[in-house]
Amino acid sequence: MTESLPYAVPRNQNSPISPPYGLYPELISGTAFTAPRNSNYYTWTYRKYPSVSQLSRLDDGGGGGSIYRKYQGSENFYATSTASTSAEEFTPEPYRFKATEQAQGLGDKQVDWIDSLFTIAYHKGAACGVYDFDKDMSSEMRVFMHHDADVMLLPRENVLNIRTELGVLRAGPREMVLLPRGIKFTVDKVDDGRARGYFLENFGAPFKIPDLGPVGITSGLAHPRHFRAPTASSVEAGDDQQRHLELISKFNGSVYLSRLNKTPYDVVGWFGNYYPTVYDLGLFMAINTVTYDHPDPSIGVMSEFMGLLYGGYDAKQGFEPGCSSIHNKLSPHGPDRATAVGSSNDGQPERYHGTLAFMWESDEAWIPTEQALGVLKDDTYIDCWVGDGGDEQWERWGGLEVAIEAPFAADEGHEEVPSATIKFLGRDIPRHRVENVFKGALGGFVLLNAVMIPLVVPKLSRRYRGPPYLPSTAKSLDAIFNRLLPRSGVTPAKSTFLDLGSGDGRLVIAAASKGNFRRAAGIELNPWLVLLSKIKASTTSGVGVAPHFYWANAFDAGLIRKIDPQVVTLYGRPGDGVMSKYGEVLEEALSSKGGVVISNKFGIPGWGQRLIGEAEGVKMYKIPPQEQHDGDGTSDAATERERMKG
């Protein structure tokens, strides 16, 4: 139960003769009245105006106009009753679709959320796609209601502010929004720039979390208490606004437009179990094997629709945030050729940081829409498995089919050499094993020198004024890339990552590969660690744009300004002024454009008001541009800190 006025919700009955404050009781039914108690969904609301009185005719005349008419604005939001794909266009092939910003004319349209909806695939039980907008629905005085489906939203860029009849919800990347059918809502964006993400229409039974079975009741999977519900908060709209409110509805597969003469956001109190929620996907407790292999306990032969919210996807190069793929039932799929070969050659486990993919599975085949096939389809997708026959050869070795790459491409004067083995003591040794031994020996030599030189060379030792080299732990990497950065408001694909005192480069390499940053750089004073970092970067799979390592002092504010980072990480030590020095340098370097600063373990003196997040002892700060402040006198960092707490 929630109420914005005390005792707005009657305590002993649902619809008394004289409700408190003269409110109107209304029942929103999510299921049949006689459904079993454990699956009966309903909510009682207490509002200022009856919902039926909010509708008005579309014309301003004397009552002769219609109440609803077909809506033409959402040109790519499929009416599921008319969506069709011909048999020639819809085949069992695996499909991949580009992000909206990669398609001409989609990533820059001046539209709000409802007009940006682009349906990619559908079947009789669901439809799904993407949104990409830069205008608020509230500024256009618009409201949406879905009669046919529950709606799921997965933001990937920007934070959504969603006003519903039952209250306000906020959700950003890594969070999931569930909006039940029959509840009106308006979608706005919180920050500047475009808001992008995925949506799903569920025409079937309501969403519910599954039974746990042998997992147990105390933990595992999604926990009910982690789902955030809105609190009642009614608004008063002026007469001018009320006359111009537009209601856009999806009903029986078609989209309609009507007009509201009163705001629907007038609920003063409500109680029940049928309401919108937000869930932080980072709180999901995965259940998996700790021994070997990959259990896949699907209850049917599934067709998969997959998307990527942020970061990189380990099994497909080129699958960027905002992309989508469809693998329908019994269509072969899996990791691409480069991933399979790389994992077979290396054999070492590799943790992915700062990435989040999702999948919608269905026993019905996902049918691509005509618009998606014409505008977003990636026709090169099949090449990630098949190859183009250019500089690739397939050679059988040890009973396995292994793809290898030629040492250099054929050109004038050079003959392509597809050599895959090296003779050693009369035996054929795979080339990659020899290379790995060489890389390991060279890396060990460099690491030994990196540790010893500062101790035995006084000149270098005197110059090295920063903290000692300590590699970042797996917990620190997880805190930075999985728990803090996704809630920082930074879009990695458009940002530069900088690590001060980058050591062996592991943070920078993680940012360039798993973190999906547009550019990643490190500053390190020890030349041997710089060399080791470059070697590791060149031999690490999944690195997109090669990271850059500077042999320089981490306290060089001018160099930091030149690199122009949006995210800066550092490791310091307390007690000798190092953290204070870092604070002074970063204030000087970032004061103009601002940025996010992440300090591993130790706080920066005097930066308490800038702290916006903390995990595993790792602290995240935000420097606003030119220390801008909001109109109420609070700093941007303080506002951001309150947003993250919410």
N, C-alpha and C positions, 0 to 999 in steps of 0.2 A: 504494500500500500504506500502511496505517495500523494502528498497534497501541498499546494502552495498557500492555502489558507487553513488555519486550524479547524479541524472537524468538518472539512468540506466533504469528506467521505462518511456517509452514515455508518454508525458503529454496529447496529443491530439488525439492519435489513438493507436490501439493495435499492428499493425505490419507494421511499416513504411518501405520504400524501403531500407533505411540505418539506422538500429537501432543503438543506442548509443553504443560505445565501440566495435562495430562489433559483438554484441551479437545476439543470435538466438531466435526469439519469438516462443513460443510453448503454445498451449492451452490444458489444462487438463480438460476434460469434465466429470463432475460427474453425469449429467443427459442428456437426449435427448436435442438437440439444440433448439427444439421448445417447450420445457416444459414451463408452465406458469411462468411469471417473479418471483413470490414469491416462487417458488419451483425449480428454475433453478440454478444449482450449477456448477461453473466453476472457473478456475484460469488461468490467463495469467502469464507465466514465461519468464524470459529473461536470457539465460544461455550461457555458453562458447562453448558448443558442442551440436549438435542435439542429442536427445535421440536415434534416430534410428542408429546413427553412433557408439554408445557405444558397441553394441553387436559384438562379434567375435566368430569364430568357436572353438569348444572344443579342437580340436587337434592343434598342432603347425606346421602342414604340409602345403601343397600347396593348401588348400581350399577345400579339399574333405570331411571334417568332418561335423558332425551335429551341429546345433546351440543349441538345447536343448536335454536333455536326462532325464529320470526318476531319481529322487533323492531318495536315500535309507537311508539317515542319520537320518531323523526324524521318527523313528520306531513307536512312539506312537502318532504322529500327524496324525489324521485320514484323509484320502482322502474320502470326504463325498460321492463320487459316489460309493465307494466300501464298506463303513462301513456297518456292518450288525450285528444284534443280533437275535438269533433264538427265536422262539415263546416260547420255554421252558424256556429260560433264562430271557426274558423280561416279567415281570408280573406287576400287578397294585400295588404291595407292595411299601411301603415307603423305599427309599434307603438312606444309609449314606456311604460316602467314606472317608477314612483316608487321612491325610496330607501326602505329599510325603516323609517327613522325618520320618514318622512312617512305611513306607513300605520298606522292604529290597531291596537294590540295586537302589533306586531312589533318595534318599536324598543326595547322595555323588558322583554322576556321574560327571566326568570331561567333561562338555559339555557347549556350548554357548546357547543363548536364543532359537534359532530356533530348535536346536536338543533336547532341554529339553521339548518342548511342549508335553503335555499329554492330549489328548482329553478324557473327562469323559462322555459326553453325546452330542446328536445331534438330529436334525430333519431336515425337508426339508428347514426350514428357518434360522437355526442357528446351531452353534456347540460351545461348551464351555469346559473349562478344566483348567489346572494349568501349571505353568512353575516353574523350579527350576534349576538354572545354576550358574556356578562360573567362566566362561570364557567370555571375551568380544568378540563380533562379529567383532569389528574393528581389534583386534589382529589377527583374522583369515582371514582378508580381505574379509568380507562377507556382502552382501546386501540382503534384502528381499523385495518382492513385492507381494501383494495379488490382483489378478484379480477378484476374486469372491465375496469378502466380505469386509465390513468395520471391523476394529479390535478395540476392547476395551481392555485395560489393567488396572488391579487393583493391584498395588504393595502392598505387606504386609510385606516384609522384604527387606531392602536396598533401595537405591534411584537409579532410572533408568536414564541414560543419552541417549536420543534417538536423533540421527542425522537423519533428513529427508531431502528430496530434497529442502524443503522450509526453513530450519533452524533447530536449536537445541532446544529440550524441555527437561526439567528435571521434574521428578515426583517421589514422595515417598509415603509411607503409608498415607492413607486418601485422596489420589488424584486419579483421573480417567484420563486415556489417551484415546483419540479417534483418530484413524489413518484411513483416508478414503482409499478406494480401489484405486489402480492405482498409489499410491505415494510410492516411494522406501524409505526404512529406515534401520537403523542399531541400535541395542540395546546393550548398555554396562551398567555396574554397576559402581556406584560412589565409594562406600566404600568397605573395605575388607570383606571377608565372602561371603556367597551365597546370591543370589537374588531370592526371591520367590514371587509368586502372582497368580492371576487368569487372564484368557483371554477369550474373546468371539468373535466369527466370526458371523457377521450379513450379511446373504446372501440377505436380503430383501431391503426395502427402506432405504435411508440414515438415520442416527440418527438425531433427531431434538428434541428440547425442546417443550413440549406441550403448547397449548393455555391455558391461565389462566382462562378464563370465569369469574365467579363471584368472583374469588380471587382478581382480579384487576391488573392493570399494574405496580404499583409502587413497589410492594414487593410480595413475595410468591414464593415458589419452587426455581428453578434455574434461576439466572439472566444472560442474555447474556454477560454483561460486566465482569463477573467473569471467563469467559473462556479465558485462555491465549493462544495466537498464537505465532508461532516462528517468528523471524526476519531473513531476508535474510543474509546468511553468506556462501560464497563459499570457497572451500578448493582446494589447489593445491596438487595433489598426484604425486609422482615421477614415472618415466617410469617403474621401476621395480614393484612398487605397482600396477600400472594400468594393467600390463599384468597378474597379478594374482588375480584380483578381481573376486569373485564368486557371481553370482546372483541366488538366490533361489526364485522360483515363485510358487504360488499356482494358478492353472488355470483349470477350468472345473472339479474341484474336485480332481485333482492330483497335486503332487509336482514335480517340474522340476528344473534341474541345468543347468546353462549356464555360460558364461564368459563375463566379461566386459573389454574392453581395455582402458576405460577412467572412471574417477570417475563420478557418477551421482550427486554428491553434488557440482555442479558448477553453481547454480542459483544465479545471482547477484542481481536480483530484481523480485518482483512479486506483483500482486494484484488480488483480487477476493474473493469469499466466500466459496471456496472448499479447506480446509486446515486442518492439524492436530491441536488438542487443548489439553490442560490440564485443569482440573476443580478440585478445592478443595472441596471435599464433605462436609467439615465442614461449608461451606458457604450456604449450602442448607437450605432454610427456610421451615420447615415442617408445614403443615396445618392439624390440628387434632381437636378433640373435647376438650372443656374445661369443660364439664359437666359430662358425664358418657358414658360408652361403647366405642367400638372401631369401627369407620366407616371404611369400606373397599370398596372404590368405584371402583372396577375393572369393566372394560367394557365387560368382557367375563368370561367364566369359565376357570380359569388359571391353568396351570401346572407350578410348581415353582422349580427353581434351586437356592439353597442358599449357601452362603459361609460366612466365618468369617475372617476379615482382622486382627483384633487384639482385645484383651480383652476377656471377657467371654460372653456367650450367656445366657440370663436370663431364657429361656424356656427349655433348654436342658443341663443337666450335661454331661460332656464328649465331648461336641462339641467344639473342640479346633481350634485355628487359623490354616487355611490351610485345614480344613475339608470341605466337601461339602455334601449337602443332596438334594434329589429329591422327591417331593411330586406331583405326576401327578394328573390331574383333577379327582375330585370325589373320590380320595383316602383319607380316614380319617387321620388326623394328628392334631397336636396341642402341647401345653406344656406337658412335661413328668409328670408322676405320682407324683414325689417328689415336683415339682414346683407347681402343682395344689393343693396338700394337704397343702404345706407350705403357699401359698398365702391365702387359705381359713382359715387356723388356725390363721394367724397373722392379716391380714386385713389392715396392714399399708403400705402406698406407699413407694417404695424404688427406689431411683434414681441410675441408672447405669452410672458409670464413666469410661472413657478410654476404650470404646468398640465400634466397628463398624462392623456391619453385613450388607450384601447386598442380593438382590434377583433379579434374572432374570425371569420374568413371560412371559409365552407364551400360546397362544391358542392351540398350538401343543404339544403333549406329548413328554417329554424328554426321548430319548432312550439311556440307558447306553451302552457304548462300551464294547466289549469283554475284552479288556485290563483292563478297570476299574473294571469290575466284577471279574476278576481273580486276580488282584493285590491289589486294593484299597478298595474293598467292606468291610464294617463293618457288619459282620453277626449277631452281638448282638444288632443291632439298635432297633428291635422290642421289646426287653426286657425292654426298658425304659418306655413303656406303660403297657405291659402285666405283667412283673415281672417273677421271676423264681419259684415262689411257695415256697420259702424257709422260711425266717423269716417275711413274709408279710401275713396279713390277710385282707379280705375285710369285713367290718361290716356296717350294715345300722343303721344310727342314725339320728333322726330328719328328716326323709324322704330323706336323701342324702346318696349316696354311698361314703364312705370315706376310704382311705387306711391308716392303722395304722401299726406301727412297734412294735414288741415284745420288752419288756424291755431288755432281753438278749437272746442270742441264746441257744437252748437246747444243753446240753452236759451231760456227765455222772453225775448223782446225781442232776441234775436240770431239772425241767419240764418247758417247754415253757409256759409263762403266757401271753395270748393275751388280758390282761385287758385294756379297753379303757376308763372306767369311774371310778369315785370315788364317793362313797355315802356321801352326805353332807346334813344334816337336812332332811333326807328322800328322797332327790332328787338325780338323777344321774347327776353329773357334769362332762363334758368332761375333761379328764386328762390334755390335753394341756392348758385348761383355768386355772386350779389350778397351773400348772407349771409357766404360764405367770405371775400370781399374785405374786407367790413366787419370781420369778426373778425380777419383778418390785420393790418389797419391798426391796430385797437385794441390787439391783442397786441403789435405792434412798438412802439407808443407807450409802453405800460406797461413793456415790457422795457427800453427806452432809459432811462426814468425810474428803473427799479429799479437800473440800473447807475450812473447819474449822481448820484442824490440823496445816497447816502452820501458821495460825494466833495465835493459842493458845499454841503451843509448840515452845518456843524460840530456842531450839537447832536445830530443823528441819528448822525453819524459817531462821536462820543464815546460814545454809548449802545450802539453796535453793537460788542460786545466779542468776538463769536464769530469763527470762521474766515471767510474770504471765500467768496462764493457761487461754486461750481463745479458745473455740472450733472453728475449721475451718468452714467457712460458705459454703453454697451450691455453691455460685459463685466461691469461691476459689477452691473447689474440681473440679468444671467443668473446670476452667482454667488450673489446673494441669494435670488432666487425659485426657481431651478432646481436649485441645488447644495447650498445650506446649509439653507434653511427646510424642505424636505421631510424632512431628517434631524434636525430640532431637537426632534421630539416634540410640536410645537404643532399643533393642529387649527385651520386658518384660519377655517373656518366658525363656530367658537365663540370666536374671539379678536379682540382689538383691536390694530391696528397703529399705531404712532406714529413719526413722523420728526422728529427735532430739527434745526432749521435746514432747513426743508423746501424752501427756494428756490422754484423754479417749480412744485413740487408733483408732479413726475413719479414719484417713489417712492410717494407717497401714492395717486396715481391708479392706478398699476400694482397696488398692494395691493388697492384697491377693485374693480378690474376683473379683471385676470388672476390676481391672488393669491387672490381669493374670500374676503377677510377679512370677518368680520361687521361690523366698523367700522374705518374708517381715518381718521387725523387727522395734522395737521402743525402744528408750532409754528415761526413765522418772525417775526423782529423787523422786517424791511423791509416796510412796508405795501404798497408797489407789487408786491412779489413775492407777497404774500398775495392781492391783487386778481387778478394774473395767474393764480395757482393756481386761484382760483374760476372764472375764465373758462374755463380749460382743462378743468376738471372738468365744467363744464356742457356743453361741446361735444364731449367724448370719448365715443365709442360704447362700449357694454359695461359702463359703470359702473352697478353695482347700487345699493346704498345710497350716497347722496351723501357724499363725504368732507367733513370739517370742518377748516377752517384757522383757527388762533388767531394773532392778532397779539400776540405776547408774547415774553418772554425765554426762550430754550431752557433756561436754568439754573433755571427756576422749579420746584422740587421739588413744591410744593403743587399746581400745575396738573397736573404729570405724575401725581401720585397721584389727582387728580380724574378724569383721563381713564382711568386704570386699564388701561394697556396690558399685553399679554402678550408683545409683540415691540416693541423700540425700536431704531431705526436712527439713526446719526449720522455726520457727517463732521467731522473735526477737523484739527488741525495740531500737529505736535510742537514742543517747544522753548519755548513761552511759557505753559505751565500749563493750556492749554485742555483737553487730554485728562485731566489730573488732576482738573480741575474737573468735567468730565463724570462721571468715576468717582465723585466724592464725591456729586454730585447724584443719580445713579442708585442708589447704595447707599442713600441716604436715602429715595428715592421707591419703590424696589422691594423693600426689605428685608422687608416684611411678607408679600407674596404671591409674591415672586420673579418671574422673567421671563427672556426671551432678549434679549440686547443684541448688535447687529451694528454693528461699526465699519468704515467704509470706509477701508481702507488703513492707518491708524495704530492701534497698539495702545494700550490703556488701562494706564497704569503700575500695577503691583501686582496685576494681574488674571490673571497667568499661570496660576494654578491653576484659573481659571474658563473657560479657553479650551477649547471643545469642537469647533471646526471652523475651517477656513480654505480659501479658494478665491480665486484671482486677487488675493491680497493683502487680501481682505475677511475680517475676523476675527469669529467668532461666540463669544459668551460666554454662560454660564448662571448666573444668581443664584438659588440655591435659596431657598425660603421660610424666613425667619429663620435662614439659613445652617445648615439641617439637615444632619446627618451620618449616614452609615450606621453600623451596629453595629461595623464593623471600623475605624472612625476615619477613613475616607475621606469626602470631601465628595461631595454629590450631583453636583456638576459633574465631579469626577474620575471618578466612576462612569459618567456620561454620555459623557465623553471616551473611556473605554475601550470602551464599547458601540459608539460610532461607528467606532472603529478596527477593531473586530471585524466 
